[in-house]
């Protein structure tokens, strides 16, 4: 890891932009907000269609994909957090902790115990 050559200011710029796409400034926008809206819209579609089979199919669709969509958001949050942590450790000169944080970027918050 001693071969690292990071530019923390540029990393911060990228992480902020990605964070906006994932959760927005307040953690309820971006993909997080879209995921909430998606569930509401599918529910409304099921009600509006007034068709049992279509409503059932939409429910099954939600059952199948809700956890997968949440998993994508969780992995995105984990990646941003891990990159941020690794950069902070790097700046503070703790390359061993930076490497550990980097290894955890593809784990979900639950896997990391958060």
Buried (B, 14 or more C-beta within 10 A) or exposed (E): EEEEEEEEEEBEEEBEEBBEEBBBEEEEBBBBBBBEEBEEEBBEEBEEEEEEEEBEEBEEEBEEEBEEBBEEBBBBBBBBBBBBBBBBBBEEEBBEBBBBBBEBBEBBEEEEEE
